[in-house]
Amino acid sequence: MPDYAFDWVDAFTETPFGGNGCAVVHDAGDIPVATCMAYVRETSLVECTFLEPSDIADIKVRYFIAAREIPFAGHPTIASVASMVNRGLVDLTPGTADMTLETGAGLVPVTVTAGDPPRITMTQIAPSFGEKVSPERVAPVVGLSPEDIVGLPQFVSTGLPLCITLLKDHDALRRARMDPQALERFRAEASIEDADVMEPYLVTLTGATPRGDTFSRLLLAPPHPAEDPFTGSATGAAAAYLWHHGLIEAPQYIAEQGHWMDRPGQAEVEILGPRDGIQGVKVTGTGAILMEGVLKL
């Protein structure tokens, strides 16, 4: 195989070592699936992306975690576009650039706004609302009591299904711990496909900083790292959940994640459409290029 150019990008942050890292590999259409997964494991990142030409969009983005290919992920989308900008593949001379990504979840529109660093806005697809789950089923997965959970958790997808779980406060959020065995039992009971990527996404309605409106965590089970620093796809799904169920007053807010991991990340969120007819979710972030290199296979 030839060499492959890659960038290591920290997404949803303006500075290195914040947000969530993703390695973006260019011109990678001929890399076998098993090698893509091995690369993710080698990096110890949660996800990596592999870019290739598309017949229906500006670029095709394939998303991999350590164990499989997934249809879509948020922070790797921000990272992939930031990498393309870094390599001069996006023309920002007019001030903005519109592009479309081909993903396993469909076409994802992206707008890039010039700046230092550029702002990247992805429009996630209209949400799919799935099964509602009792707090008694979710709580053991994350080591909490049912009383720590507000309302009914629900599976929501804007490209990747996750169980959105609203917690009552930061104390409950800090006490959360993943129980892999309880997660397996939870997955086995779920009446939804792709259960192996549906860890509960824990949300609170208080930011980690004065600027934030929500603060979240996504705990993961092996072979993945223990926690995801910032989860863009879950941010979109959580936004749809909160807006649809009347838990937030306005369709625009600032989502925060990763601060307790010393990897603070922020995203600007905008839900499109009324509560009972959401058309999509815009999630805006930035990416910091940490490393540039060549992958030798």
N, C-alpha and C positions, 0 to 999 in steps of 0.2 A: 504494500500500500504506500501511497505517497505521504508526505508530511502534511499536517493540517494546522492552519493558523488558529489560535484561540485567544480569547480574552477572559480574564477572571474579573467579574464585575460584582461589586457590592450594590444591591438594588434597594430602593426606598431610603436612600441616604445620599448626602452630598459629600461625605468624607469617607476615606478608607476605614475598614474595620467596623463599620456600622451596618445597619440593615441586614440583608440576607445575601450571601455570596452565591454566585452561579458561574460556572465555566461555560463559555459559549464557543462551540467549535464550528468553524466555517467550512463550506463546500464538503459536507460530511455525508452526502447521500450514499456513498458506497461502504460506510462503516457498518459491520454487522451488529445486530441488536445485542448479542451477548457482549460484544466489545464495548458498546455504549454503556451498558449496565456496569461492566467492570471498571470503566473510566469513572463513573459516579462513585463507586466504592473506593477507588484509588484516591479521589479528591477528598473523601469524607464529607462532601457537601450533601445537602438533601436532594438537590436536583441539578441536572446539567441539560443544556440544549444543544441540538445538532441541526445546523442550517443547511438547506439545499434549495436549488431553484424550484419554482412553482409555475405550473401552467395556468393557474387561476388567481394568483395573488402575487404580490411583490416578492415574497419569500415564503418558503415552507419551514416551519419550526416544529421539530420533534422534541418531546419532553420525556426525560428519563429520570426515574428514581433508582435506588439501588437494586430493586427487585423486578422492575418491569417498566414498560413504556406507558405513559399516561396521556390522556387526550389534551390536557391544558394545564397550565400553572401560571400564576400571576407574576411573582417576582422574577421568574426566568423570562417572561415576556418583556418586562422592563429591561432586564439585563441584556437580552438579545438585541433589542433596538438600540440601547446605549452602545453596545459593541459595534453595531453597524454604523452608527454615527462616528464612533472613534476611528473606524477604518475608511471613512469618507464615502460610505455607501448610501448616505442619505443627504440630499441637497437641501441645506438650510439657508441658502442665500436669500430666498424670499422672506425669511423670518419664521415660516412654519412649513411643515411637510406632512402630507397625508399619505398613509400607506395601508396596505392590507396584508395580514398574515394568514397563511393557511395553517390550520391546526387540526388536531383530531376532533375538536369540538366545533369545527366550522370556521368560517372566516371571521377574523377579529380585526376591526378597524383601529388604527393607531394614528394619533396626531402628535408630532414632535414640534415643540416650540423652542426656538433658538434661545440660548442663555448659557450661563456658566454655573452649573452644568445645564444642558437642555432638559426641559420638562417633557415627560413622555406620558401621554394619556391613552390608555386602552379602554375600549368600550366592550365590556363583557356582555354576553348574550342575555336575552330575557331569562329570568330565573325560572327554574322548575322546582315546584314545591312538592316534596314527597311526604313520607310517613312522619307523623308526629309520634314522639317517644316519651314515655313517662320518665320523670326524674329518677324514679327508683331503678330504672334500667341503665341510665347514663351515669349516675353518681358513682357506682363502684369502679367504673372504668378509669375515673380520674381521682379516686381516693377521697371523695367528698360525701357528704350526706345529702339526701334529697332536699333538705331545707336550705341548702346553699344555692339551689337552682330556682330561678324565677320562671314561672309559666311552664310551657311544654317545649322541650327541645324539638327540632325538626330537621329532617334532611332537606337541604337546599343546594341546588347546583346552578352556577352560572358558567358551567364548563367542566366542573369537577365537583362531585357530590361530597358534602361534609355535613356532619350533624351539628347544627348551630345551637349552642347552649349558653343561655344568658345566666350569669352568676350575680348574686346580690351585691357583692362588694369586692374590693381588692384583697381583703383578708382571705376570702374563699379562693380567689384566683391564685394567691401565693401558696396556699396549702395544697393545691392540686398536684397529684402525682399519678403518672401512668401506671396501670396494672395490666401488663400484657396478657395475662390469662383472662382477666375480665373483659379485655378488648376482644379477644377471640370469641368469647361467649356472646358478647354484644353483636359482633359481626354475624355470627351464625343465626341469630334471631332476626336480623334485619331483612325486611322484605324489599330489598333494593339491590341492583347489580353493583359490581365494583366495590363490594363491602370492604375489601382489603385496603382501600385508600380513604376510608371514612372515619378517621379519628374525630372525636368531639372537638369542635372549635369553641373555645371558652371566651366569652365576651363580657366586659363590664361597661357600664354607661358613665364611667369617669376616666379621663385620660391619665396617662402616666406623667404628663407635664401640664401646665396651665393651658397650653395651646390645644391639647387633645380633647376629644369628646368621647372616644372609646379607647379601651386598652384591652388587649387580647393575648391569649397564649394558645399554641397548638403543640400539645405533647405527642411524641411519636414513640413507636415501639421498634425494637430491633427488626431488621438490620440497619435501620435509619438512625441518625443522631437522636439524642433524647428529646430535643425540642427544636422547632422551626423558628428562626429569629423573626421573620416577617413573611406572612402568607397572603399574597395578593389575590389569589382565587377565592380564598376563604373570606377575605375582606369584602369582596363583591357579594358573595352569598350571604354574609352576615348583614350587609347593608340592606339587601332585599328583605331579609327576615325582619329586621328592626322596623323598616318603613312599612312593610305589609301589615304587621301586627300592631302598628300605632305606638311603638316604643320609643320613637324619636319624633321630634316636632318638625324638623326641617329635613329636606332631602339632600342637603349638603352638610358635610362635617369632616373633621380630621380624625383619622384612625391611627392609633399608635400600637406598637408591638416591639418586643425585643429588649426593652430597657433594663429588665432585671437580668438579662444575659450580657449586659454591657455591649449590646449591639442595637442601639436605639434606631427605630425606623418610623417614618411617618408617610401617610398617603392622604391625598385629597380625594374625597368620595362625593359623587353626585349620582343619585338615583333618578332615572328617567321615567316619567309617567306617574300616574296616580297610584295610590296604595293597592288598589284592586286590579291594576293593569300595568304593571311595571314592564317597560320595554327594553331595559338594559341598565347597566351600571357602569359609570365612568370611574376609573381608578387612575389617579395621576401620581407619578413619583419620578425620582431621578436615579441615576446610576453613577457610581464612582468606579473608574477603571483602576483596578489594583495591580494587575499583571497582564503583560502581553507575552505570548510565547508560541512555540511550535510543538504540537503533539506528534510524537514519532511512534508510529505503529509498524 
